[in-house]
């Protein structure tokens, strides 16, 4: 039997493997390293110690604008958005019991994209661009409710949910393309940039949006880790063990959609992070959701941070959207998953 840490407080108990704890500590330290490395690298190199001094208010005044107004919020946003996408992806894969599930594959991101492009195309000039994130979140929620409703037939089964989600995602992609084609060149350029996904221009306001999302939804998701573990044995077994399947599935999907919607609202339609992060996490900590959710959050953040850091440093002065790099890695990984699981479909 694997060595475990057991935490009991009143009616709440939680077990986690010691190996998982070590992995989580390592991922946490890597995230702290990213927080120091991100503001240090760029056209002007700044020593990490100088970054820390600038953050605490004792550094050179010439670095304050670069660190505090540009690089630090951009680093934080990439870590937080990646974490939200990682949590969203692992919850979706757990609910639908399908390793190919991700918010951008089953239609959640598509709903946000349609709403965002419609906002850019048809919203009157009197409506400020600041309402774009709200439009994206509303689109993600609306499409998720639609998918859930279409999949309902005396309850929702994982296979119906994923198949209907893929179909809705295709429709959303067609609608998005149609709106871009009929829009002006300026609007089309803005829409394409948003659809690619970019952390460029991230601000402290974006940090303030994503921070409570990650800090609240990740622990909330962990509360359902036992239910998700049991659900992997099938609906009948889970129901026999006392899991209220439809209620649990609806709440977990809601957490996943809100996390993905907030992430997409802030940086655009960054793809494949929610697909890749849970698979790397499983390779590191196994299939138990207690550690899997937290590790997927850390790994998702580090993936998007790495993509954004590459985008803004290697090709300087061109700031390539981070979504280009996540797609370059994610698309071949998706094909690999299709090949590896070809006998299961």
C-alpha positions as CSV (number, residue, x, y, z in Angstrom):
1,X,0.0,0.0,0.0
2,X,1.3,3.4,-0.9
3,X,2.3,5.8,2.0
4,X,-0.5,8.3,2.6
5,X,-1.1,11.5,4.5
6,X,-4.5,11.5,6.2
7,X,-6.2,14.7,7.3
8,X,-9.4,14.4,9.4
9,X,-11.4,17.4,10.8
10,X,-14.9,16.6,12.0
11,X,-16.9,14.9,9.3
12,X,-14.3,15.8,6.6
13,X,-11.5,13.5,5.8
14,X,-8.9,13.7,3.1
15,X,-6.1,11.3,2.0
16,X,-3.3,12.1,-0.3
17,X,-0.2,10.0,-1.2
18,X,3.2,11.2,0.0
19,X,4.5,11.0,-3.5
20,X,1.7,13.4,-4.7
21,X,2.6,15.8,-1.9
22,X,6.3,15.8,-3.1
23,X,5.2,16.5,-6.7
24,X,2.9,19.3,-5.6
25,X,5.6,20.9,-3.6
26,X,8.0,20.7,-6.6
27,X,5.3,22.2,-8.9
28,X,4.7,25.0,-6.3
29,X,8.4,25.8,-6.2
30,X,8.5,25.8,-10.1
31,X,5.6,28.3,-10.0
32,X,7.5,30.5,-7.6
33,X,10.5,30.3,-10.0
34,X,8.2,31.3,-12.9
35,X,7.1,34.4,-10.9
36,X,10.7,35.4,-10.5
37,X,11.8,34.4,-14.0
38,X,8.9,36.0,-16.0
39,X,9.5,39.6,-14.9
40,X,13.2,39.1,-15.4
41,X,13.3,38.1,-19.1
42,X,12.6,40.3,-22.0
43,X,14.3,42.9,-24.2
44,X,15.9,44.3,-21.0
45,X,17.2,41.6,-18.7
46,X,16.5,42.3,-15.0
47,X,18.1,40.2,-12.3
48,X,15.5,38.2,-10.2
49,X,16.8,39.9,-7.0
50,X,16.1,43.2,-8.6
51,X,12.6,42.1,-9.5
52,X,12.0,41.1,-5.9
53,X,13.4,44.5,-4.7
54,X,11.1,46.3,-7.2
55,X,8.0,44.4,-6.0
56,X,8.7,45.2,-2.3
57,X,9.5,48.9,-3.2
58,X,13.2,49.0,-2.7
59,X,14.4,48.5,-6.3
60,X,15.7,51.0,-8.9
61,X,13.0,53.3,-10.2
62,X,13.8,52.5,-13.8
63,X,12.6,49.0,-13.5
64,X,9.3,49.7,-11.8
65,X,7.3,50.4,-14.9
66,X,8.6,47.3,-16.7
67,X,8.1,44.9,-13.8
68,X,4.9,46.2,-12.2
69,X,3.0,47.5,-15.2
70,X,4.0,44.9,-17.8
71,X,5.9,41.8,-17.0
72,X,4.6,40.9,-13.5
73,X,0.8,41.1,-14.3
74,X,1.5,39.3,-17.6
75,X,3.3,36.5,-15.7
76,X,0.5,36.3,-13.1
77,X,-2.3,36.2,-15.7
78,X,-0.6,33.4,-17.7
79,X,-0.2,31.3,-14.5
80,X,-3.7,31.9,-13.3
81,X,-5.4,31.4,-16.7
82,X,-3.4,28.3,-17.3
83,X,-4.4,27.0,-13.9
84,X,-8.1,27.7,-14.6
85,X,-7.9,25.8,-17.9
86,X,-6.0,22.9,-16.3
87,X,-8.7,22.6,-13.6
88,X,-11.5,22.9,-16.2
89,X,-9.9,20.2,-18.4
90,X,-9.4,17.7,-15.6
91,X,-12.9,18.1,-14.4
92,X,-14.4,17.6,-17.9
93,X,-12.2,14.5,-18.4
94,X,-13.4,13.1,-15.1
95,X,-17.1,13.8,-15.7
96,X,-17.2,12.4,-19.2
97,X,-14.6,9.7,-18.5
98,X,-12.9,10.5,-21.8
99,X,-9.2,11.5,-22.1
100,X,-10.0,13.7,-25.2
101,X,-12.4,16.0,-23.3
102,X,-11.3,19.7,-22.9
103,X,-13.2,23.0,-22.8
104,X,-12.1,23.9,-26.3
105,X,-13.0,20.5,-27.8
106,X,-16.6,20.1,-26.5
107,X,-17.9,23.6,-27.2
108,X,-17.4,25.7,-24.1
109,X,-14.6,27.8,-25.6
110,X,-16.6,27.9,-28.9
111,X,-19.6,29.5,-27.1
112,X,-17.3,32.1,-25.6
113,X,-15.7,32.8,-29.0
114,X,-19.1,33.3,-30.7
115,X,-20.2,35.7,-28.1
116,X,-16.9,37.6,-28.2
117,X,-16.8,37.9,-32.0
118,X,-20.5,38.9,-32.0
119,X,-19.7,41.6,-29.5
120,X,-16.8,42.9,-31.6
121,X,-18.9,42.8,-34.7
122,X,-22.3,44.1,-33.7
123,X,-21.9,45.9,-30.4
124,X,-22.5,49.6,-30.7
125,X,-19.6,52.0,-30.2
126,X,-21.2,53.3,-27.1
127,X,-20.6,49.9,-25.4
128,X,-17.0,49.9,-24.2
129,X,-14.5,47.1,-25.0
130,X,-14.3,46.4,-21.3
131,X,-17.6,44.4,-21.6
132,X,-15.9,41.9,-23.9
133,X,-14.9,39.5,-21.0
134,X,-18.5,39.6,-19.7
135,X,-19.8,38.7,-23.2
136,X,-17.4,35.8,-23.4
137,X,-18.4,34.4,-20.0
138,X,-22.1,34.7,-20.9
139,X,-21.5,32.9,-24.2
140,X,-19.7,30.0,-22.5
141,X,-22.4,29.6,-19.9
142,X,-25.2,29.7,-22.5
143,X,-23.6,27.1,-24.7
144,X,-22.8,24.9,-21.8
145,X,-26.5,25.0,-20.7
146,X,-27.5,24.2,-24.3
147,X,-25.2,21.2,-24.5
148,X,-26.4,19.9,-21.1
149,X,-30.0,20.3,-22.1
150,X,-29.5,18.6,-25.5
151,X,-27.7,15.7,-23.7
152,X,-30.5,15.2,-21.2
153,X,-32.6,12.1,-21.5
154,X,-33.6,10.8,-18.1
155,X,-30.2,12.1,-17.0
156,X,-27.0,13.0,-18.8
157,X,-24.5,10.3,-19.8
158,X,-20.9,11.0,-20.6
159,X,-21.0,9.7,-24.2
160,X,-24.0,11.9,-25.1
161,X,-22.4,14.9,-23.5
162,X,-19.1,14.6,-25.4
163,X,-20.7,13.8,-28.7
164,X,-23.2,16.7,-28.5
165,X,-20.4,19.0,-27.3
166,X,-18.3,18.2,-30.3
167,X,-21.2,18.8,-32.6
168,X,-22.0,22.1,-31.0
169,X,-18.4,23.1,-31.1
170,X,-18.4,22.6,-34.9
171,X,-21.5,24.8,-35.2
172,X,-19.9,27.5,-33.1
173,X,-16.8,27.4,-35.2
174,X,-18.9,27.9,-38.3
175,X,-20.8,30.8,-36.8
176,X,-17.5,32.4,-35.7
177,X,-16.0,32.1,-39.2
178,X,-19.2,33.5,-40.8
179,X,-19.2,36.6,-38.6
180,X,-15.5,37.2,-39.3
181,X,-16.1,37.0,-43.0
182,X,-18.9,39.5,-43.1
183,X,-17.3,41.9,-40.6
184,X,-14.9,44.8,-41.5
185,X,-11.2,44.2,-41.8
186,X,-10.5,46.0,-38.5
187,X,-13.0,43.9,-36.6
188,X,-11.8,40.7,-38.3
189,X,-8.2,41.5,-37.3
190,X,-9.3,42.0,-33.7
191,X,-11.3,38.8,-33.7
192,X,-8.5,36.7,-35.2
193,X,-6.1,37.9,-32.5
194,X,-8.7,37.1,-29.7
195,X,-9.4,33.7,-31.2
196,X,-5.7,32.8,-31.3
197,X,-5.3,33.7,-27.6
198,X,-2.8,36.1,-26.3
199,X,-1.6,37.3,-22.9
200,X,-0.3,40.5,-24.5
201,X,-1.7,43.6,-22.7
202,X,-2.5,41.7,-19.5
203,X,-3.2,44.1,-16.6
204,X,-3.8,44.0,-12.9
205,X,-7.5,44.1,-13.6
206,X,-7.1,40.7,-15.3
207,X,-5.2,39.4,-12.3
208,X,-8.0,40.6,-10.0
209,X,-10.5,38.7,-12.2
210,X,-8.6,35.4,-12.3
211,X,-7.2,35.3,-8.8
212,X,-10.6,34.7,-7.0
213,X,-11.6,32.3,-9.7
214,X,-8.6,30.1,-9.2
215,X,-8.5,30.4,-5.4
216,X,-12.2,29.6,-5.0
217,X,-12.9,27.1,-7.8
218,X,-9.8,24.8,-7.3
219,X,-10.6,24.0,-3.7
220,X,-14.3,23.6,-4.6
221,X,-13.3,21.1,-7.3
222,X,-11.2,19.2,-4.8
223,X,-14.3,18.7,-2.6
224,X,-15.7,16.5,-5.4
225,X,-12.6,14.5,-5.8
226,X,-14.0,11.4,-4.1
227,X,-17.1,11.5,-6.2
228,X,-15.1,11.8,-9.3
229,X,-12.9,8.9,-8.3
230,X,-16.0,6.7,-7.8
231,X,-17.5,7.8,-11.1
232,X,-14.6,6.3,-13.0
233,X,-16.1,2.9,-12.2
234,X,-19.3,3.8,-14.0
235,X,-22.6,5.4,-13.2
236,X,-24.3,2.3,-11.8
237,X,-21.4,1.6,-9.4
238,X,-21.2,5.3,-8.3
239,X,-25.0,5.5,-7.7
240,X,-24.8,2.2,-5.7
241,X,-22.1,3.8,-3.5
242,X,-24.3,6.8,-2.8
243,X,-23.1,9.4,-5.3
244,X,-26.0,11.6,-6.5
245,X,-24.8,11.4,-10.1
246,X,-26.9,14.1,-11.9
247,X,-26.5,16.6,-9.1
248,X,-22.7,16.0,-8.8
249,X,-22.2,16.0,-12.5
250,X,-24.1,19.3,-12.9
251,X,-22.1,21.1,-10.2
252,X,-18.7,19.8,-11.4
253,X,-19.6,20.8,-15.0
254,X,-20.6,24.2,-13.7
255,X,-17.2,24.7,-11.9
256,X,-15.5,23.6,-15.1
257,X,-17.4,26.0,-17.3
258,X,-17.0,29.0,-15.0
259,X,-13.2,28.4,-14.8
260,X,-12.9,28.0,-18.6
261,X,-15.2,31.0,-19.3
262,X,-13.2,33.3,-17.1
263,X,-9.9,32.2,-18.6
264,X,-11.2,32.6,-22.2
265,X,-12.7,36.0,-21.3
266,X,-9.3,37.3,-20.1
267,X,-6.9,36.0,-22.7
268,X,-9.0,34.7,-25.6
269,X,-9.4,31.2,-27.0
270,X,-6.1,29.6,-25.9
271,X,-6.4,26.0,-27.0
272,X,-5.2,22.6,-25.7
273,X,-4.0,23.7,-22.2
274,X,-7.0,22.1,-20.7
275,X,-6.3,18.9,-22.7
276,X,-2.6,18.6,-22.1
277,X,-2.2,19.6,-18.4
278,X,-4.4,16.7,-16.9
279,X,-2.4,14.1,-18.9
280,X,0.9,15.4,-17.7
281,X,-0.5,15.4,-14.2
282,X,-1.7,11.8,-14.4
283,X,1.8,10.8,-15.5
284,X,3.2,12.5,-12.3
285,X,0.7,11.7,-9.6
286,X,-1.6,9.0,-11.0
287,X,-5.4,9.0,-11.5
288,X,-6.6,9.9,-8.0
289,X,-8.5,13.2,-8.3
290,X,-7.4,14.6,-5.0
291,X,-3.9,15.3,-6.2
292,X,-4.8,15.4,-9.9
293,X,-6.9,18.6,-9.7
294,X,-4.2,20.6,-7.9
295,X,-1.3,19.3,-10.0
296,X,-3.3,20.0,-13.2
297,X,-3.7,23.6,-12.0
298,X,0.0,24.0,-11.5
299,X,0.9,22.3,-14.7
300,X,-1.6,24.3,-16.7
301,X,-0.2,27.5,-15.3
302,X,3.3,26.5,-16.2
303,X,2.4,25.5,-19.7
304,X,0.7,28.8,-20.5
305,X,3.5,30.7,-18.8
306,X,6.1,28.8,-20.9
307,X,4.2,29.5,-24.1
308,X,3.8,33.2,-23.4
309,X,7.4,33.6,-22.3
310,X,8.5,32.0,-25.6
311,X,6.1,34.2,-27.5
312,X,7.4,37.5,-26.1
313,X,11.2,36.7,-26.0
314,X,12.3,34.4,-28.8
315,X,10.6,36.4,-31.6
316,X,11.1,39.9,-30.2
317,X,10.1,42.5,-31.3
318,X,7.1,40.6,-32.6
319,X,4.8,39.5,-29.8
320,X,3.4,36.2,-31.1
321,X,0.1,35.1,-29.5
322,X,0.7,32.4,-26.9
323,X,-2.1,30.3,-28.5
324,X,0.1,29.7,-31.5
325,X,2.5,27.7,-29.3
326,X,-0.1,25.9,-27.3
327,X,-1.7,24.8,-30.6
328,X,1.7,23.8,-32.0
329,X,2.2,21.4,-29.1
330,X,-1.5,20.5,-28.4
331,X,-2.6,19.5,-31.9
332,X,0.0,16.7,-32.4
333,X,-0.7,15.7,-28.8
334,X,-4.4,15.4,-29.6
335,X,-3.7,13.3,-32.6
336,X,-1.4,11.1,-30.5
337,X,-4.3,10.6,-28.0
338,X,-6.6,9.7,-30.8
339,X,-4.2,7.1,-32.0
340,X,-3.4,5.7,-28.5
341,X,-7.1,5.4,-27.7
342,X,-8.3,4.3,-31.1
343,X,-9.6,0.9,-29.9
344,X,-11.7,2.5,-27.1
345,X,-14.1,4.5,-29.3
